[in-house]
């Protein structure tokens, strides 16, 4: 799922296995997504800038992307850089 609202909805439904958050996501977006993902014990993967995420998805800038595929998420999380 793409975007803060969609990611939050899927997190609340328990359908999200990890979340990619853009390095330049707004503080409000970070608060909404990161807090909920943390509460649900869903790993957070730091991503590139929102423009780069959006470009890869054929969309305008995207601050958050949720991963619904468990196998994909399991492969992404160990490769993610440590959040600072």
mmCIF file of the N, C-alpha and C atoms, coordinates in Angstrom:
data_MODEL
# 
_entry.id   MODEL 
# 
loop_
_atom_site.group_PDB 
_atom_site.id 
_atom_site.type_symbol 
_atom_site.label_atom_id 
_atom_site.label_alt_id 
_atom_site.label_comp_id 
_atom_site.label_asym_id 
_atom_site.label_entity_id 
_atom_site.label_seq_id 
_atom_site.pdbx_PDB_ins_code 
_atom_site.Cartn_x 
_atom_site.Cartn_y 
_atom_site.Cartn_z 
_atom_site.occupancy 
_atom_site.B_iso_or_equiv 
_atom_site.pdbx_formal_charge 
_atom_site.auth_seq_id 
_atom_site.auth_comp_id 
_atom_site.auth_asym_id 
_atom_site.auth_atom_id 
_atom_site.pdbx_PDB_model_num 
ATOM 1   N N  . UNK A 1 1  ? 0.825  -1.166  0.000   1.00 0.00 ? 1  UNK A N  1 
ATOM 2   C CA . UNK A 1 1  ? 0.000  0.000   0.000   1.00 0.00 ? 1  UNK A CA 1 
ATOM 3   C C  . UNK A 1 1  ? 0.876  1.239   0.000   1.00 0.00 ? 1  UNK A C  1 
ATOM 4   N N  . UNK A 1 2  ? 0.373  2.261   -0.621  1.00 0.00 ? 2  UNK A N  1 
ATOM 5   C CA . UNK A 1 2  ? 1.172  3.462   -0.853  1.00 0.00 ? 2  UNK A CA 1 
ATOM 6   C C  . UNK A 1 2  ? 0.532  4.663   -0.167  1.00 0.00 ? 2  UNK A C  1 
ATOM 7   N N  . UNK A 1 3  ? 1.319  5.394   0.598   1.00 0.00 ? 3  UNK A N  1 
ATOM 8   C CA . UNK A 1 3  ? 0.853  6.611   1.246   1.00 0.00 ? 3  UNK A CA 1 
ATOM 9   C C  . UNK A 1 3  ? 0.524  6.391   2.717   1.00 0.00 ? 3  UNK A C  1 
ATOM 10  N N  . UNK A 1 4  ? 0.575  7.473   3.475   1.00 0.00 ? 4  UNK A N  1 
ATOM 11  C CA . UNK A 1 4  ? 0.384  7.416   4.924   1.00 0.00 ? 4  UNK A CA 1 
ATOM 12  C C  . UNK A 1 4  ? -0.981 6.849   5.292   1.00 0.00 ? 4  UNK A C  1 
ATOM 13  N N  . UNK A 1 5  ? -2.044 7.343   4.691   1.00 0.00 ? 5  UNK A N  1 
ATOM 14  C CA . UNK A 1 5  ? -3.393 6.881   5.051   1.00 0.00 ? 5  UNK A CA 1 
ATOM 15  C C  . UNK A 1 5  ? -3.563 5.391   4.759   1.00 0.00 ? 5  UNK A C  1 
ATOM 16  N N  . UNK A 1 6  ? -3.106 4.941   3.602   1.00 0.00 ? 6  UNK A N  1 
ATOM 17  C CA . UNK A 1 6  ? -3.238 3.525   3.234   1.00 0.00 ? 6  UNK A CA 1 
ATOM 18  C C  . UNK A 1 6  ? -2.405 2.639   4.153   1.00 0.00 ? 6  UNK A C  1 
ATOM 19  N N  . UNK A 1 7  ? -1.209 3.086   4.483   1.00 0.00 ? 7  UNK A N  1 
ATOM 20  C CA . UNK A 1 7  ? -0.346 2.305   5.369   1.00 0.00 ? 7  UNK A CA 1 
ATOM 21  C C  . UNK A 1 7  ? -0.976 2.205   6.755   1.00 0.00 ? 7  UNK A C  1 
ATOM 22  N N  . UNK A 1 8  ? -1.498 3.306   7.264   1.00 0.00 ? 8  UNK A N  1 
ATOM 23  C CA . UNK A 1 8  ? -2.160 3.275   8.584   1.00 0.00 ? 8  UNK A CA 1 
ATOM 24  C C  . UNK A 1 8  ? -3.341 2.309   8.587   1.00 0.00 ? 8  UNK A C  1 
ATOM 25  N N  . UNK A 1 9  ? -4.136 2.348   7.535   1.00 0.00 ? 9  UNK A N  1 
ATOM 26  C CA . UNK A 1 9  ? -5.307 1.470   7.443   1.00 0.00 ? 9  UNK A CA 1 
ATOM 27  C C  . UNK A 1 9  ? -4.877 0.002   7.481   1.00 0.00 ? 9  UNK A C  1 
ATOM 28  N N  . UNK A 1 10 ? -3.843 -0.342  6.727   1.00 0.00 ? 10 UNK A N  1 
ATOM 29  C CA . UNK A 1 10 ? -3.370 -1.717  6.680   1.00 0.00 ? 10 UNK A CA 1 
ATOM 30  C C  . UNK A 1 10 ? -2.686 -2.134  7.986   1.00 0.00 ? 10 UNK A C  1 
ATOM 31  N N  . UNK A 1 11 ? -1.993 -1.214  8.629   1.00 0.00 ? 11 UNK A N  1 
ATOM 32  C CA . UNK A 1 11 ? -1.409 -1.505  9.933   1.00 0.00 ? 11 UNK A CA 1 
ATOM 33  C C  . UNK A 1 11 ? -2.509 -1.821  10.944  1.00 0.00 ? 11 UNK A C  1 
ATOM 34  N N  . UNK A 1 12 ? -3.547 -1.010  10.936  1.00 0.00 ? 12 UNK A N  1 
ATOM 35  C CA . UNK A 1 12 ? -4.654 -1.223  11.867  1.00 0.00 ? 12 UNK A CA 1 
ATOM 36  C C  . UNK A 1 12 ? -5.344 -2.558  11.610  1.00 0.00 ? 12 UNK A C  1 
ATOM 37  N N  . UNK A 1 13 ? -5.383 -2.986  10.370  1.00 0.00 ? 13 UNK A N  1 
ATOM 38  C CA . UNK A 1 13 ? -6.026 -4.251  10.006  1.00 0.00 ? 13 UNK A CA 1 
ATOM 39  C C  . UNK A 1 13 ? -5.093 -5.451  10.205  1.00 0.00 ? 13 UNK A C  1 
ATOM 40  N N  . UNK A 1 14 ? -3.827 -5.194  10.556  1.00 0.00 ? 14 UNK A N  1 
ATOM 41  C CA . UNK A 1 14 ? -2.875 -6.276  10.759  1.00 0.00 ? 14 UNK A CA 1 
ATOM 42  C C  . UNK A 1 14 ? -2.406 -6.926  9.474   1.00 0.00 ? 14 UNK A C  1 
ATOM 43  N N  . UNK A 1 15 ? -2.424 -6.177  8.372   1.00 0.00 ? 15 UNK A N  1 
ATOM 44  C CA . UNK A 1 15 ? -2.067 -6.724  7.061   1.00 0.00 ? 15 UNK A CA 1 
ATOM 45  C C  . UNK A 1 15 ? -0.729 -6.228  6.521   1.00 0.00 ? 15 UNK A C  1 
ATOM 46  N N  . UNK A 1 16 ? 0.055  -5.620  7.367   1.00 0.00 ? 16 UNK A N  1 
ATOM 47  C CA . UNK A 1 16 ? 1.308  -5.010  6.925   1.00 0.00 ? 16 UNK A CA 1 
ATOM 48  C C  . UNK A 1 16 ? 2.472  -5.664  7.676   1.00 0.00 ? 16 UNK A C  1 
ATOM 49  N N  . UNK A 1 17 ? 3.492  -6.124  6.938   1.00 0.00 ? 17 UNK A N  1 
ATOM 50  C CA . UNK A 1 17 ? 4.616  -6.843  7.544   1.00 0.00 ? 17 UNK A CA 1 
ATOM 51  C C  . UNK A 1 17 ? 5.850  -5.977  7.751   1.00 0.00 ? 17 UNK A C  1 
ATOM 52  N N  . UNK A 1 18 ? 5.966  -4.871  7.026   1.00 0.00 ? 18 UNK A N  1 
ATOM 53  C CA . UNK A 1 18 ? 6.989  -3.861  7.303   1.00 0.00 ? 18 UNK A CA 1 
ATOM 54  C C  . UNK A 1 18 ? 6.574  -2.574  6.609   1.00 0.00 ? 18 UNK A C  1 
ATOM 55  N N  . UNK A 1 19 ? 7.179  -1.490  7.048   1.00 0.00 ? 19 UNK A N  1 
ATOM 56  C CA . UNK A 1 19 ? 6.856  -0.163  6.512   1.00 0.00 ? 19 UNK A CA 1 
ATOM 57  C C  . UNK A 1 19 ? 8.152  0.522   6.100   1.00 0.00 ? 19 UNK A C  1 
ATOM 58  N N  . UNK A 1 20 ? 8.163  1.075   4.899   1.00 0.00 ? 20 UNK A N  1 
ATOM 59  C CA . UNK A 1 20 ? 9.290  1.882   4.428   1.00 0.00 ? 20 UNK A CA 1 
ATOM 60  C C  . UNK A 1 20 ? 8.881  3.342   4.596   1.00 0.00 ? 20 UNK A C  1 
ATOM 61  N N  . UNK A 1 21 ? 9.700  4.108   5.312   1.00 0.00 ? 21 UNK A N  1 
ATOM 62  C CA . UNK A 1 21 ? 9.406  5.518   5.569   1.00 0.00 ? 21 UNK A CA 1 
ATOM 63  C C  . UNK A 1 21 ? 10.499 6.357   4.909   1.00 0.00 ? 21 UNK A C  1 
ATOM 64  N N  . UNK A 1 22 ? 10.086 7.330   4.115   1.00 0.00 ? 22 UNK A N  1 
ATOM 65  C CA . UNK A 1 22 ? 11.033 8.201   3.414   1.00 0.00 ? 22 UNK A CA 1 
ATOM 66  C C  . UNK A 1 22 ? 11.889 8.979   4.411   1.00 0.00 ? 22 UNK A C  1 
ATOM 67  N N  . UNK A 1 23 ? 13.145 9.174   4.071   1.00 0.00 ? 23 UNK A N  1 
ATOM 68  C CA . UNK A 1 23 ? 14.055 9.898   4.965   1.00 0.00 ? 23 UNK A CA 1 
ATOM 69  C C  . UNK A 1 23 ? 13.610 11.336  5.195   1.00 0.00 ? 23 UNK A C  1 
ATOM 70  N N  . UNK A 1 24 ? 12.856 11.893  4.257   1.00 0.00 ? 24 UNK A N  1 
ATOM 71  C CA . UNK A 1 24 ? 12.400 13.273  4.402   1.00 0.00 ? 24 UNK A CA 1 
ATOM 72  C C  . UNK A 1 24 ? 10.890 13.359  4.664   1.00 0.00 ? 24 UNK A C  1 
ATOM 73  N N  . UNK A 1 25 ? 10.324 12.291  5.207   1.00 0.00 ? 25 UNK A N  1 
ATOM 74  C CA . UNK A 1 25 ? 8.891  12.302  5.520   1.00 0.00 ? 25 UNK A CA 1 
ATOM 75  C C  . UNK A 1 25 ? 8.609  13.396  6.541   1.00 0.00 ? 25 UNK A C  1 
ATOM 76  N N  . UNK A 1 26 ? 7.428  13.987  6.444   1.00 0.00 ? 26 UNK A N  1 
ATOM 77  C CA . UNK A 1 26 ? 7.063  15.056  7.369   1.00 0.00 ? 26 UNK A CA 1 
ATOM 78  C C  . UNK A 1 26 ? 6.967  14.512  8.792   1.00 0.00 ? 26 UNK A C  1 
ATOM 79  N N  . UNK A 1 27 ? 7.216  15.358  9.785   1.00 0.00 ? 27 UNK A N  1 
ATOM 80  C CA . UNK A 1 27 ? 7.110  14.904  11.175  1.00 0.00 ? 27 UNK A CA 1 
ATOM 81  C C  . UNK A 1 27 ? 5.725  14.312  11.487  1.00 0.00 ? 27 UNK A C  1 
ATOM 82  N N  . UNK A 1 28 ? 4.698  14.880  10.917  1.00 0.00 ? 28 UNK A N  1 
ATOM 83  C CA . UNK A 1 28 ? 3.344  14.373  11.153  1.00 0.00 ? 28 UNK A CA 1 
ATOM 84  C C  . UNK A 1 28 ? 3.176  12.967  10.563  1.00 0.00 ? 28 UNK A C  1 
ATOM 85  N N  . UNK A 1 29 ? 3.681  12.761  9.364   1.00 0.00 ? 29 UNK A N  1 
ATOM 86  C CA . UNK A 1 29 ? 3.597  11.446  8.737   1.00 0.00 ? 29 UNK A CA 1 
ATOM 87  C C  . UNK A 1 29 ? 4.385  10.423  9.538   1.00 0.00 ? 29 UNK A C  1 
ATOM 88  N N  . UNK A 1 30 ? 5.577  10.814  9.964   1.00 0.00 ? 30 UNK A N  1 
ATOM 89  C CA . UNK A 1 30 ? 6.410  9.916   10.763  1.00 0.00 ? 30 UNK A CA 1 
ATOM 90  C C  . UNK A 1 30 ? 5.685  9.553   12.053  1.00 0.00 ? 30 UNK A C  1 
ATOM 91  N N  . UNK A 1 31 ? 5.130  10.542  12.708  1.00 0.00 ? 31 UNK A N  1 
ATOM 92  C CA . UNK A 1 31 ? 4.421  10.290  13.969  1.00 0.00 ? 31 UNK A CA 1 
ATOM 93  C C  . UNK A 1 31 ? 3.269  9.313   13.755  1.00 0.00 ? 31 UNK A C  1 
ATOM 94  N N  . UNK A 1 32 ? 2.468  9.542   12.721  1.00 0.00 ? 32 UNK A N  1 
ATOM 95  C CA . UNK A 1 32 ? 1.303  8.698   12.470  1.00 0.00 ? 32 UNK A CA 1 
ATOM 96  C C  . UNK A 1 32 ? 1.699  7.265   12.140  1.00 0.00 ? 32 UNK A C  1 
ATOM 97  N N  . UNK A 1 33 ? 2.654  7.101   11.250  1.00 0.00 ? 33 UNK A N  1 
ATOM 98  C CA . UNK A 1 33 ? 3.017  5.763   10.778  1.00 0.00 ? 33 UNK A CA 1 
ATOM 99  C C  . UNK A 1 33 ? 3.941  5.051   11.761  1.00 0.00 ? 33 UNK A C  1 
ATOM 100 N N  . UNK A 1 34 ? 4.987  5.697   12.205  1.00 0.00 ? 34 UNK A N  1 
ATOM 101 C CA . UNK A 1 34 ? 5.975  5.053   13.060  1.00 0.00 ? 34 UNK A CA 1 
ATOM 102 C C  . UNK A 1 34 ? 5.356  4.662   14.402  1.00 0.00 ? 34 UNK A C  1 
ATOM 103 N N  . UNK A 1 35 ? 4.566  5.519   14.972  1.00 0.00 ? 35 UNK A N  1 
ATOM 104 C CA . UNK A 1 35 ? 3.945  5.194   16.266  1.00 0.00 ? 35 UNK A CA 1 
ATOM 105 C C  . UNK A 1 35 ? 3.069  3.949   16.142  1.00 0.00 ? 35 UNK A C  1 
ATOM 106 N N  . UNK A 1 36 ? 2.245  3.904   15.111  1.00 0.00 ? 36 UNK A N  1 
ATOM 107 C CA . UNK A 1 36 ? 1.340  2.765   14.925  1.00 0.00 ? 36 UNK A CA 1 
ATOM 108 C C  . UNK A 1 36 ? 2.121  1.495   14.596  1.00 0.00 ? 36 UNK A C  1 
ATOM 109 N N  . UNK A 1 37 ? 3.113  1.600   13.723  1.00 0.00 ? 37 UNK A N  1 
ATOM 110 C CA . UNK A 1 37 ? 3.918  0.427   13.372  1.00 0.00 ? 37 UNK A CA 1 
ATOM 111 C C  . UNK A 1 37 ? 4.642  -0.110  14.604  1.00 0.00 ? 37 UNK A C  1 
ATOM 112 N N  . UNK A 1 38 ? 5.172  0.767   15.408  1.00 0.00 ? 38 UNK A N  1 
ATOM 113 C CA . UNK A 1 38 ? 5.857  0.360   16.627  1.00 0.00 ? 38 UNK A CA 1 
ATOM 114 C C  . UNK A 1 38 ? 4.895  -0.338  17.574  1.00 0.00 ? 38 UNK A C  1 
ATOM 115 N N  . UNK A 1 39 ? 3.715  0.219   17.744  1.00 0.00 ? 39 UNK A N  1 
ATOM 116 C CA . UNK A 1 39 ? 2.706  -0.378  18.626  1.00 0.00 ? 39 UNK A CA 1 
ATOM 117 C C  . UNK A 1 39 ? 2.294  -1.769  18.142  1.00 0.00 ? 39 UNK A C  1 
ATOM 118 N N  . UNK A 1 40 ? 2.304  -1.964  16.836  1.00 0.00 ? 40 UNK A N  1 
ATOM 119 C CA . UNK A 1 40 ? 1.911  -3.250  16.250  1.00 0.00 ? 40 UNK A CA 1 
ATOM 120 C C  . UNK A 1 40 ? 3.112  -4.189  16.043  1.00 0.00 ? 40 UNK A C  1 
ATOM 121 N N  . UNK A 1 41 ? 4.299  -3.758  16.483  1.00 0.00 ? 41 UNK A N  1 
ATOM 122 C CA . UNK A 1 41 ? 5.545  -4.532  16.321  1.00 0.00 ? 41 UNK A CA 1 
ATOM 123 C C  . UNK A 1 41 ? 5.854  -4.831  14.861  1.00 0.00 ? 41 UNK A C  1 
ATOM 124 N N  . UNK A 1 42 ? 5.573  -3.863  14.000  1.00 0.00 ? 42 UNK A N  1 
ATOM 125 C CA . UNK A 1 42 ? 5.872  -3.992  12.575  1.00 0.00 ? 42 UNK A CA 1 
ATOM 126 C C  . UNK A 1 42 ? 7.198  -3.265  12.311  1.00 0.00 ? 42 UNK A C  1 
ATOM 127 N N  . UNK A 1 43 ? 8.170  -3.940  11.717  1.00 0.00 ? 43 UNK A N  1 
ATOM 128 C CA . UNK A 1 43 ? 9.473  -3.304  11.462  1.00 0.00 ? 43 UNK A CA 1 
ATOM 129 C C  . UNK A 1 43 ? 9.347  -2.080  10.551  1.00 0.00 ? 43 UNK A C  1 
ATOM 130 N N  . UNK A 1 44 ? 10.204 -1.105  10.823  1.00 0.00 ? 44 UNK A N  1 
ATOM 131 C CA . UNK A 1 44 ? 10.255 0.129   10.038  1.00 0.00 ? 44 UNK A CA 1 
ATOM 132 C C  . UNK A 1 44 ? 11.588 0.146   9.306   1.00 0.00 ? 44 UNK A C  1 
ATOM 133 N N  . UNK A 1 45 ? 11.518 0.307   7.993   1.00 0.00 ? 45 UNK A N  1 
ATOM 134 C CA . UNK A 1 45 ? 12.708 0.327   7.148   1.00 0.00 ? 45 UNK A CA 1 
ATOM 135 C C  . UNK A 1 45 ? 12.910 1.761   6.661   1.00 0.00 ? 45 UNK A C  1 
ATOM 136 N N  . UNK A 1 46 ? 14.063 2.362   6.961   1.00 0.00 ? 46 UNK A N  1 
ATOM 137 C CA . UNK A 1 46 ? 14.309 3.706   6.454   1.00 0.00 ? 46 UNK A CA 1 
ATOM 138 C C  . UNK A 1 46 ? 14.507 3.672   4.945   1.00 0.00 ? 46 UNK A C  1 
ATOM 139 N N  . UNK A 1 47 ? 13.837 4.576   4.261   1.00 0.00 ? 47 UNK A N  1 
ATOM 140 C CA . UNK A 1 47 ? 13.907 4.606   2.809   1.00 0.00 ? 47 UNK A CA 1 
ATOM 141 C C  . UNK A 1 47 ? 14.625 5.834   2.296   1.00 0.00 ? 47 UNK A C  1 
ATOM 142 N N  . UNK A 1 48 ? 14.699 5.963   0.992   1.00 0.00 ? 48 UNK A N  1 
ATOM 143 C CA . UNK A 1 48 ? 15.286 7.164   0.385   1.00 0.00 ? 48 UNK A CA 1 
ATOM 144 C C  . UNK A 1 48 ? 14.296 8.325   0.498   1.00 0.00 ? 48 UNK A C  1 
ATOM 145 N N  . UNK A 1 49 ? 14.575 9.395   -0.177  1.00 0.00 ? 49 UNK A N  1 
ATOM 146 C CA . UNK A 1 49 ? 13.689 10.568  -0.167  1.00 0.00 ? 49 UNK A CA 1 
ATOM 147 C C  . UNK A 1 49 ? 12.347 10.214  -0.812  1.00 0.00 ? 49 UNK A C  1 
ATOM 148 N N  . UNK A 1 50 ? 11.322 10.944  -0.424  1.00 0.00 ? 50 UNK A N  1 
ATOM 149 C CA . UNK A 1 50 ? 9.961  10.695  -0.904  1.00 0.00 ? 50 UNK A CA 1 
ATOM 150 C C  . UNK A 1 50 ? 9.869  10.771  -2.428  1.00 0.00 ? 50 UNK A C  1 
ATOM 151 N N  . UNK A 1 51 ? 10.616 11.668  -3.038  1.00 0.00 ? 51 UNK A N  1 
ATOM 152 C CA . UNK A 1 51 ? 10.598 11.812  -4.494  1.00 0.00 ? 51 UNK A CA 1 
ATOM 153 C C  . UNK A 1 51 ? 11.121 10.531  -5.147  1.00 0.00 ? 51 UNK A C  1 
ATOM 154 N N  . UNK A 1 52 ? 12.169 9.956   -4.577  1.00 0.00 ? 52 UNK A N  1 
ATOM 155 C CA . UNK A 1 52 ? 12.750 8.733   -5.138  1.00 0.00 ? 52 UNK A CA 1 
ATOM 156 C C  . UNK A 1 52 ? 11.793 7.550   -4.990  1.00 0.00 ? 52 UNK A C  1 
ATOM 157 N N  . UNK A 1 53 ? 11.144 7.437   -3.853  1.00 0.00 ? 53 UNK A N  1 
ATOM 158 C CA . UNK A 1 53 ? 10.169 6.358   -3.661  1.00 0.00 ? 53 UNK A CA 1 
ATOM 159 C C  . UNK A 1 53 ? 9.036  6.511   -4.666  1.00 0.00 ? 53 UNK A C  1 
ATOM 160 N N  . UNK A 1 54 ? 8.507  7.718   -4.766  1.00 0.00 ? 54 UNK A N  1 
ATOM 161 C CA . UNK A 1 54 ? 7.421  7.970   -5.707  1.00 0.00 ? 54 UNK A CA 1 
ATOM 162 C C  . UNK A 1 54 ? 7.825  7.677   -7.143  1.00 0.00 ? 54 UNK A C  1 
ATOM 163 N N  . UNK A 1 55 ? 9.022  8.080   -7.517  1.00 0.00 ? 55 UNK A N  1 
ATOM 164 C CA . UNK A 1 55 ? 9.498  7.848   -8.891  1.00 0.00 ? 55 UNK A CA 1 
ATOM 165 C C  . UNK A 1 55 ? 9.557  6.356   -9.200  1.00 0.00 ? 55 UNK A C  1 
ATOM 166 N N  . UNK A 1 56 ? 10.017 5.551   -8.255  1.00 0.00 ? 56 UNK A N  1 
ATOM 167 C CA . UNK A 1 56 ? 10.105 4.108   -8.467  1.00 0.00 ? 56 UNK A CA 1 
ATOM 168 C C  . UNK A 1 56 ? 8.729  3.460   -8.589  1.00 0.00 ? 56 UNK A C  1 
ATOM 169 N N  . UNK A 1 57 ? 7.729  4.106   -8.005  1.00 0.00 ? 57 UNK A N  1 
ATOM 170 C CA . UNK A 1 57 ? 6.364  3.577   -8.048  1.00 0.00 ? 57 UNK A CA 1 
ATOM 171 C C  . UNK A 1 57 ? 5.499  4.244   -9.118  1.00 0.00 ? 57 UNK A C  1 
ATOM 172 N N  . UNK A 1 58 ? 6.091  5.190   -9.851  1.00 0.00 ? 58 UNK A N  1 
ATOM 173 C CA . UNK A 1 58 ? 5.326  5.903   -10.867 1.00 0.00 ? 58 UNK A CA 1 
ATOM 174 C C  . UNK A 1 58 ? 4.303  6.844   -10.264 1.00 0.00 ? 58 UNK A C  1 
ATOM 175 N N  . UNK A 1 59 ? 4.621  7.397   -9.103  1.00 0.00 ? 59 UNK A N  1 
ATOM 176 C CA . UNK A 1 59 ? 3.714  8.269   -8.356  1.00 0.00 ? 59 UNK A CA 1 
ATOM 177 C C  . UNK A 1 59 ? 4.422  9.566   -8.004  1.00 0.00 ? 59 UNK A C  1 
ATOM 178 N N  . UNK A 1 60 ? 3.647  10.554  -7.515  1.00 0.00 ? 60 UNK A N  1 
ATOM 179 C CA . UNK A 1 60 ? 4.296  11.740  -6.941  1.00 0.00 ? 60 UNK A CA 1 
ATOM 180 C C  . UNK A 1 60 ? 5.018  11.322  -5.652  1.00 0.00 ? 60 UNK A C  1 
ATOM 181 N N  . UNK A 1 61 ? 5.698  12.245  -4.978  1.00 0.00 ? 61 UNK A N  1 
ATOM 182 C CA . UNK A 1 61 ? 6.440  11.868  -3.767  1.00 0.00 ? 61 UNK A CA 1 
ATOM 183 C C  . UNK A 1 61 ? 5.582  11.049  -2.789  1.00 0.00 ? 61 UNK A C  1 
ATOM 184 N N  . UNK A 1 62 ? 6.196  10.001  -2.245  1.00 0.00 ? 62 UNK A N  1 
ATOM 185 C CA . UNK A 1 62 ? 5.510  9.083   -1.332  1.00 0.00 ? 62 UNK A CA 1 
ATOM 186 C C  . UNK A 1 62 ? 6.311  9.013   -0.034  1.00 0.00 ? 62 UNK A C  1 
ATOM 187 N N  . UNK A 1 63 ? 5.651  9.290   1.096   1.00 0.00 ? 63 UNK A N  1 
ATOM 188 C CA . UNK A 1 63 ? 6.343  9.308   2.383   1.00 0.00 ? 63 UNK A CA 1 
ATOM 189 C C  . UNK A 1 63 ? 6.370  7.960   3.078   1.00 0.00 ? 63 UNK A C  1 
ATOM 190 N N  . UNK A 1 64 ? 5.415  7.082   2.761   1.00 0.00 ? 64 UNK A N  1 
ATOM 191 C CA . UNK A 1 64 ? 5.388  5.777   3.423   1.00 0.00 ? 64 UNK A CA 1 
ATOM 192 C C  . UNK A 1 64 ? 4.815  4.722   2.482   1.00 0.00 ? 64 UNK A C  1 
ATOM 193 N N  . UNK A 1 65 ? 5.391  3.532   2.566   1.00 0.00 ? 65 UNK A N  1 
ATOM 194 C CA . UNK A 1 65 ? 4.919  2.387   1.784   1.00 0.00 ? 65 UNK A CA 1 
ATOM 195 C C  . UNK A 1 65 ? 4.857  1.191   2.725   1.00 0.00 ? 65 UNK A C  1 
ATOM 196 N N  . UNK A 1 66 ? 3.749  0.490   2.685   1.00 0.00 ? 66 UNK A N  1 
ATOM 197 C CA . UNK A 1 66 ? 3.601  -0.709  3.494   1.00 0.00 ? 66 UNK A CA 1 
ATOM 198 C C  . UNK A 1 66 ? 3.795  -1.948  2.631   1.00 0.00 ? 66 UNK A C  1 
ATOM 199 N N  . UNK A 1 67 ? 4.393  -2.970  3.215   1.00 0.00 ? 67 UNK A N  1 
ATOM 200 C CA . UNK A 1 67 ? 4.638  -4.221  2.500   1.00 0.00 ? 67 UNK A CA 1 
ATOM 201 C C  . UNK A 1 67 ? 3.703  -5.285  3.069   1.00 0.00 ? 67 UNK A C  1 
ATOM 202 N N  . UNK A 1 68 ? 2.834  -5.819  2.206   1.00 0.00 ? 68 UNK A N  1 
ATOM 203 C CA . UNK A 1 68 ? 1.866  -6.836  2.619   1.00 0.00 ? 68 UNK A CA 1 
ATOM 204 C C  . UNK A 1 68 ? 2.387  -8.251  2.409   1.00 0.00 ? 68 UNK A C  1 
ATOM 205 N N  . UNK A 1 69 ? 3.413  -8.414  1.614   1.00 0.00 ? 69 UNK A N  1 
ATOM 206 C CA . UNK A 1 69 ? 3.968  -9.736  1.338   1.00 0.00 ? 69 UNK A CA 1 
ATOM 207 C C  . UNK A 1 69 ? 4.971  -10.100 2.438   1.00 0.00 ? 69 UNK A C  1 
ATOM 208 N N  . UNK A 1 70 ? 4.653  -11.136 3.199   1.00 0.00 ? 70 UNK A N  1 
ATOM 209 C CA . UNK A 1 70 ? 5.484  -11.522 4.340   1.00 0.00 ? 70 UNK A CA 1 
ATOM 210 C C  . UNK A 1 70 ? 6.899  -11.913 3.911   1.00 0.00 ? 70 UNK A C  1 
ATOM 211 N N  . UNK A 1 71 ? 7.019  -12.660 2.814   1.00 0.00 ? 71 UNK A N  1 
ATOM 212 C CA . UNK A 1 71 ? 8.342  -13.091 2.349   1.00 0.00 ? 71 UNK A CA 1 
ATOM 213 C C  . UNK A 1 71 ? 9.188  -11.893 1.911   1.00 0.00 ? 71 UNK A C  1 
ATOM 214 N N  . UNK A 1 72 ? 8.580  -10.964 1.197   1.00 0.00 ? 72 UNK A N  1 
ATOM 215 C CA . UNK A 1 72 ? 9.309  -9.769  0.779   1.00 0.00 ? 72 UNK A CA 1 
ATOM 216 C C  . UNK A 1 72 ? 9.773  -8.973  1.992   1.00 0.00 ? 72 UNK A C  1 
ATOM 217 N N  . UNK A 1 73 ? 8.880  -8.772  2.945   1.00 0.00 ? 73 UNK A N  1 
ATOM 218 C CA . UNK A 1 73 ? 9.233  -8.031  4.160   1.00 0.00 ? 73 UNK A CA 1 
ATOM 219 C C  . UNK A 1 73 ? 10.360 -8.734  4.914   1.00 0.00 ? 73 UNK A C  1 
ATOM 220 N N  . UNK A 1 74 ? 10.290 -10.062 4.993   1.00 0.00 ? 74 UNK A N  1 
ATOM 221 C CA . UNK A 1 74 ? 11.320 -10.829 5.693   1.00 0.00 ? 74 UNK A CA 1 
ATOM 222 C C  . UNK A 1 74 ? 12.687 -10.672 5.031   1.00 0.00 ? 74 UNK A C  1 
ATOM 223 N N  . UNK A 1 75 ? 12.701 -10.480 3.729   1.00 0.00 ? 75 UNK A N  1 
ATOM 224 C CA . UNK A 1 75 ? 13.955 -10.261 3.021   1.00 0.00 ? 75 UNK A CA 1 
ATOM 225 C C  . UNK A 1 75 ? 14.457 -8.841  3.134   1.00 0.00 ? 75 UNK A C  1 
ATOM 226 N N  . UNK A 1 76 ? 13.548 -7.881  3.248   1.00 0.00 ? 76 UNK A N  1 
ATOM 227 C CA . UNK A 1 76 ? 13.922 -6.463  3.307   1.00 0.00 ? 76 UNK A CA 1 
ATOM 228 C C  . UNK A 1 76 ? 14.478 -6.055  4.662   1.00 0.00 ? 76 UNK A C  1 
ATOM 229 N N  . UNK A 1 77 ? 13.840 -6.503  5.713   1.00 0.00 ? 77 UNK A N  1 
ATOM 230 C CA . UNK A 1 77 ? 14.177 -6.022  7.053   1.00 0.00 ? 77 UNK A CA 1 
ATOM 231 C C  . UNK A 1 77 ? 15.629 -6.286  7.436   1.00 0.00 ? 77 UNK A C  1 
ATOM 232 N N  . UNK A 1 78 ? 16.173 -7.491  7.219   1.00 0.00 ? 78 UNK A N  1 
ATOM 233 C CA . UNK A 1 78 ? 17.582 -7.699  7.608   1.00 0.00 ? 78 UNK A CA 1 
ATOM 234 C C  . UNK A 1 78 ? 18.574 -6.866  6.787   1.00 0.00 ? 78 UNK A C  1 
ATOM 235 N N  . UNK A 1 79 ? 18.186 -6.441  5.607   1.00 0.00 ? 79 UNK A N  1 
ATOM 236 C CA . UNK A 1 79 ? 19.085 -5.659  4.751   1.00 0.00 ? 79 UNK A CA 1 
ATOM 237 C C  . UNK A 1 79 ? 19.010 -4.161  4.999   1.00 0.00 ? 79 UNK A C  1 
ATOM 238 N N  . UNK A 1 80 ? 18.029 -3.742  5.778   1.00 0.00 ? 80 UNK A N  1 
ATOM 239 C CA . UNK A 1 80 ? 17.801 -2.312  5.995   1.00 0.00 ? 80 UNK A CA 1 
ATOM 240 C C  . UNK A 1 80 ? 18.901 -1.727  6.874   1.00 0.00 ? 80 UNK A C  1 
ATOM 241 N N  . UNK A 1 81 ? 19.303 -0.479  6.558   1.00 0.00 ? 81 UNK A N  1 
ATOM 242 C CA . UNK A 1 81 ? 20.277 0.188   7.432   1.00 0.00 ? 81 UNK A CA 1 
ATOM 243 C C  . UNK A 1 81 ? 19.636 0.461   8.798   1.00 0.00 ? 81 UNK A C  1 
ATOM 244 N N  . UNK A 1 82 ? 20.455 0.556   9.798   1.00 0.00 ? 82 UNK A N  1 
ATOM 245 C CA . UNK A 1 82 ? 19.965 0.837   11.144  1.00 0.00 ? 82 UNK A CA 1 
ATOM 246 C C  . UNK A 1 82 ? 19.475 2.276   11.207  1.00 0.00 ? 82 UNK A C  1 
ATOM 247 N N  . UNK A 1 83 ? 18.292 2.471   11.797  1.00 0.00 ? 83 UNK A N  1 
ATOM 248 C CA . UNK A 1 83 ? 17.752 3.832   11.948  1.00 0.00 ? 83 UNK A CA 1 
ATOM 249 C C  . UNK A 1 83 ? 18.548 4.580   12.996  1.00 0.00 ? 83 UNK A C  1 
ATOM 250 N N  . UNK A 1 84 ? 18.798 5.850   12.699  1.00 0.00 ? 84 UNK A N  1 
ATOM 251 C CA . UNK A 1 84 ? 19.544 6.651   13.686  1.00 0.00 ? 84 UNK A CA 1 
ATOM 252 C C  . UNK A 1 84 ? 18.612 7.573   14.432  1.00 0.00 ? 84 UNK A C  1 
# 
